[in-house]
């Protein structure tokens, strides 16, 4: 397949995804996987691709003898990317037979969230930034916001100064995953450090870039990148001597896990996390070993009734003669 044809199809495909309001991360992943497939297989005629070609390509993902073993999630993303690509080609009448029609993603393994921090570990992590420096106060505010809201890394880096309502104790998250907006509560500790950062630190950091409206910025007044925030979290964990692998997503898992363990309503947690499906949030319950019997006894109205045990006891003795008189 000619490079010009490949670029044209990929451009048309990405534009199609933009019209569908897919997130930039999704568009980038889909386009990258499709480009990789077209390049590795030296596809010269997109119309000639068959189901057998796709199956052969996908079979390599499961080959344990390969140097690189893909996770189930990665394989799902690769197959999903090709499915969306060939669906678009079919809709655009570029192809008439879709080779991906009967190709399905592998079933994902039910995994338990890993590296969830304990309350003690989280406390040590929060104590690491040096509050005697401006960047230390900023970093502490970042960690507090992560722990207080369960926000995603990309969402935090995109926050503007107008999104934090300190008086109303709320944080607005715009264009989250799936281009969805949501509002989440802010805890008192997060508010305290955000107020300190916004009033005393951010004005100094923004001297070289007064026009910036991004909430968390670096010393040049530019938005904090995801890489910088990730490194800060990792360094803080190392200083706290936490042996677990700590990332922004681990803080998100920790936030949700703490709420679930302390009896928070799962639907409320779902809304705060911005999960599309409730079953995604319910994974925290099945993976945390929450005492369901204790929750049932505490919450079920029938368990709260004051029962007169004497009057409610079945009269087995009275019933026995009746059954004894019956013949088989």
C-alpha positions in Angstrom: 0.0 0.0 0.0 1.4 3.4 -0.9 2.4 5.8 1.9 0.1 8.4 0.4 -2.9 6.1 0.5 -2.1 5.0 4.0 -1.8 8.6 5.2 -5.0 9.5 3.5 -7.0 6.7 5.1 -5.5 7.3 8.5 -6.3 11.0 8.2 -9.9 10.3 7.2 -10.2 7.7 10.0 -9.0 10.2 12.7 -11.3 12.9 11.4 -14.1 10.4 11.6 -13.2 9.7 15.3 -13.1 13.4 16.0 -16.6 13.8 14.7 -17.7 11.0 17.0 -16.2 13.1 19.9 -13.6 10.5 20.8 -10.9 11.6 23.3 -7.5 12.6 21.9 -5.9 9.7 23.8 -8.3 7.3 22.1 -7.7 8.8 18.6 -4.0 8.6 19.1 -4.1 4.9 20.3 -6.5 3.8 17.5 -4.5 5.6 14.8 -1.2 4.2 16.1 -2.4 0.6 16.2 -3.9 0.8 12.7 -0.7 2.4 11.3 1.4 -0.3 13.0 -0.8 -3.0 11.4 -0.6 -1.5 7.9 3.2 -1.1 8.2 4.1 -4.5 9.7 1.9 -6.4 7.2 2.9 -4.2 4.2 -0.7 -4.0 3.2 -0.8 -2.9 -0.4 -4.6 -3.3 -1.0 -6.9 -2.6 1.9 -9.7 -4.3 0.0 -7.8 -7.6 -0.2 -7.4 -8.0 3.6 -9.2 -11.1 4.7 -10.4 -12.5 8.0 -7.5 -15.1 7.9 -5.0 -12.2 7.6 -6.4 -10.6 10.7 -6.5 -13.9 12.6 -2.9 -14.6 11.7 -1.8 -11.1 12.8 -3.8 -11.4 16.1 -2.4 -14.9 16.9 1.1 -13.4 17.3 -0.2 -11.4 20.3 -0.6 -14.6 22.3 2.7 -16.2 21.3 4.7 -16.6 24.5 7.8 -17.3 22.5 7.9 -13.7 21.3 10.2 -11.3 23.1 7.2 -9.1 24.0 4.2 -10.6 25.6 1.1 -8.4 25.4 -1.4 -8.0 28.3 -5.0 -8.8 27.7 -5.9 -5.1 27.9 -3.3 -4.3 25.2 -4.6 -7.0 22.9 -8.1 -5.8 23.4 -7.1 -2.2 22.4 -5.2 -3.5 19.3 -8.2 -5.5 18.1 -10.7 -2.8 18.9 -8.6 -0.3 16.9 -8.8 -2.5 13.8 -12.5 -3.1 14.3 -13.2 0.6 14.4 -11.0 1.2 11.4 -12.6 -1.5 9.2 -16.1 -0.5 10.4 -15.3 3.1 9.2 -14.1 1.7 5.8 -17.3 -0.3 5.4 -19.5 2.7 6.3 -17.6 4.9 3.8 -18.0 2.2 1.1 -14.3 1.8 0.7 -14.6 -1.9 1.4 -17.7 -4.1 1.0 -16.7 -7.0 3.2 -15.5 -6.3 6.7 -12.8 -8.8 7.7 -13.2 -7.9 11.4 -16.9 -8.7 11.6 -16.4 -12.0 13.4 -13.1 -11.1 15.2 -13.7 -10.5 18.9 -11.7 -9.1 21.8 -10.4 -11.6 24.3 -12.3 -11.7 27.6 -10.4 -9.7 30.2 -9.3 -11.3 33.4 -10.9 -10.1 36.5 -8.1 -8.4 38.3 -7.8 -6.9 41.8 -6.5 -3.3 41.9 -2.8 -3.5 42.7 -0.6 -1.4 44.9 -3.4 0.3 46.8 -1.9 2.4 49.6 -2.9 2.1 53.2 -3.9 5.1 55.3 -0.5 5.1 56.9 1.4 4.9 53.6 -0.8 7.7 52.2 0.0 9.9 55.2 3.7 9.4 54.6 3.4 10.2 50.9 1.5 13.5 51.7 4.2 14.5 54.1 7.1 14.4 51.6 6.8 17.8 49.8 8.9 20.5 51.4 6.4 23.0 52.6 9.2 25.5 53.1 9.4 26.0 49.3 6.9 27.2 46.7 7.1 24.1 44.6 6.7 22.0 47.8 3.4 23.7 48.6 2.3 23.2 45.0 3.2 19.5 45.0 1.4 19.0 48.4 -1.7 20.6 46.9 -1.4 18.3 43.9 -1.2 15.2 46.1 -4.1 16.4 48.3 -6.3 16.9 45.2 -5.5 13.4 43.9 -6.4 11.8 47.3 -9.4 14.0 47.9 -11.1 13.6 44.5 -9.7 10.5 42.7 -9.0 12.6 39.7 -7.2 11.2 36.6 -3.7 12.5 35.8 -4.7 14.1 32.5 -7.7 15.7 34.2 -5.6 17.3 36.9 -3.1 18.7 34.4 -6.0 20.3 32.5 -7.7 22.0 35.5 -8.1 25.8 35.3 -8.1 28.3 38.1 -11.9 28.6 37.6 -12.5 24.9 38.3 -11.7 25.0 42.0 -14.6 26.4 44.0 -13.0 26.6 47.5 -15.9 28.3 49.1 -18.4 25.8 47.7 -15.9 23.0 48.4 -16.3 21.6 44.9 -14.0 20.8 42.0 -15.2 20.9 38.4 -13.6 18.5 36.0 -14.1 19.4 32.4 -13.8 17.1 29.4 -12.9 14.0 31.4 -12.6 10.6 29.9 -15.2 10.3 27.1 -15.5 14.1 27.0 -17.7 14.0 30.1 -17.9 16.8 32.7 -18.4 16.2 36.4 -18.3 17.9 39.8 -16.6 16.3 42.8 -16.4 17.4 46.5 -13.1 18.8 47.8 -12.0 17.7 51.3 -10.9 20.2 53.9 -7.2 19.4 53.6 -7.2 19.8 49.8 -9.0 23.1 50.2 -6.4 24.3 52.8 -3.4 23.6 50.5 -5.2 24.8 47.4 -6.0 28.1 49.1 -2.3 28.4 50.2 -1.1 27.6 46.6 -3.5 29.8 44.8 -3.1 32.9 47.0 0.7 32.8 47.7 2.5 30.4 45.3 0.7 30.6 41.9 1.0 34.4 41.6 4.8 34.1 41.9 5.0 31.1 39.5 2.9 32.9 36.9 5.0 36.1 36.7 6.4 35.0 33.3 3.1 33.9 31.9 0.2 36.0 33.3 -2.2 34.9 30.6 -2.1 31.2 31.7 -5.3 30.0 33.3 -4.1 26.5 34.1 -4.3 25.7 37.8 -1.1 23.9 38.3 2.0 25.5 36.6 5.7 25.2 36.7 8.3 27.9 37.5 8.0 29.3 34.0 4.3 29.7 34.3 3.6 26.8 31.9 1.2 24.0 32.7 2.6 21.0 34.6 3.0 18.1 32.3 1.9 14.6 33.1 5.5 13.4 33.0 6.5 16.0 35.7 3.6 15.1 37.9 4.3 11.4 37.6 8.0 11.9 38.5 7.0 14.0 41.5 4.7 11.2 42.8 7.3 8.5 42.2 10.0 10.6 44.0 7.7 11.3 46.9 7.0 7.6 47.3 10.7 6.7 47.2 11.4 9.4 49.9 8.6 7.9 52.0 10.2 4.5 51.6 7.1 3.0 50.1 8.1 -0.2 48.3 4.9 -0.4 46.2 4.8 1.1 42.7 3.0 4.4 43.2 1.5 6.4 40.3 -1.4 8.8 39.8 -3.6 5.9 39.0 -2.7 4.2 42.2 -3.8 7.3 44.1 -7.1 7.1 42.2 -7.5 3.5 43.2 -6.6 4.3 46.8 -9.2 7.1 46.9 -12.0 4.8 45.6 -10.9 1.9 47.9 -10.9 4.1 51.0 -14.5 5.3 50.2 -15.8 1.8 49.5 -14.1 0.3 52.6 -15.7 3.0 54.7 -19.2 2.2 53.4 -19.7 4.8 50.7 -22.5 4.3 48.2 -21.1 2.7 45.1 -23.2 4.8 42.8 -21.8 8.0 44.5 -18.3 6.6 44.0 -19.0 5.9 40.4 -20.1 9.5 39.8 -17.0 10.9 41.6 -14.7 8.7 39.5 -16.5 9.4 36.3 -17.0 5.8 35.4 -19.3 5.1 32.6 -20.4 1.7 33.9 -21.3 0.8 37.4 -19.6 -2.6 37.0 -16.2 -0.8 36.7 -16.7 0.7 40.1 -18.1 -2.5 41.6 -14.7 -4.1 40.8 -13.4 -2.3 43.9 -15.9 -4.2 46.1 -15.1 -7.6 44.7 -11.4 -6.9 44.9 -11.2 -5.4 48.4 -12.7 -8.2 50.4 -15.4 -5.9 51.9 -17.3 -7.7 54.6 -20.6 -8.1 52.8 -22.2 -10.0 55.7 -21.4 -7.1 58.0 -22.8 -4.6 55.5 -26.0 -6.7 55.1 -26.5 -6.9 58.8 -25.9 -3.2 59.2 -28.0 -2.0 56.3 -30.9 -4.4 55.7 -34.1 -3.2 57.4 -35.1 -6.7 58.4 -31.9 -7.1 60.4 -32.9 -4.0 62.4 -36.2 -5.3 63.6 -36.6 -6.1 67.3 -37.8 -9.7 67.1 -39.7 -11.5 69.9 -37.8 -14.8 69.5 -40.3 -16.7 71.6 -43.3 -15.8 69.5 -41.5 -16.1 66.2 -40.1 -19.6 66.9 -41.6 -22.3 64.5 -43.8 -24.7 66.4 -42.0 -27.9 65.2 -43.4 -30.1 68.0 -47.0 -29.3 67.1 -46.3 -30.0 63.4 -44.7 -33.4 63.9 -47.8 -35.5 64.8 -49.5 -34.3 61.7 -46.6 -35.4 59.4 -46.2 -38.6 61.4 -49.8 -39.7 60.8 -49.3 -39.5 57.0 -48.4 -42.7 55.3 -46.0 -42.8 52.3 
